[in-house]
Amino acid sequence: MEILDEEKSLLVFRKQRETECFPIINRGKLWYDCLTSDQLMELKKWYHDWLDITKTKIIPIKPKWLTEKIKEEEFIL
């Protein structure tokens, strides 16, 4: 029973990574070229934290600047 719960938990983490992380990480070169070196380093750490979620079981906190940048982009669209 515990194994099934663990598997379900990992599935939830993977799905959350798919919806919260990958749409940001899979943006094109033009978007990445607009980031500062500090933002790029923070983004890489955030991404690796998401990749490790099945081991750590800790949901990474999105960098504040990233949340603001996405809101700006949504406003423009």
PyMOL commands that set and color helices and strands:
alter all, ss='L'
color gray80, all
select helices_A, chain A and resi 2-20+22-25+29-33+37-51+53-56+64-76
alter helices_A, ss='H'
color red, helices_A
deselect
rebuild
show_as cartoon
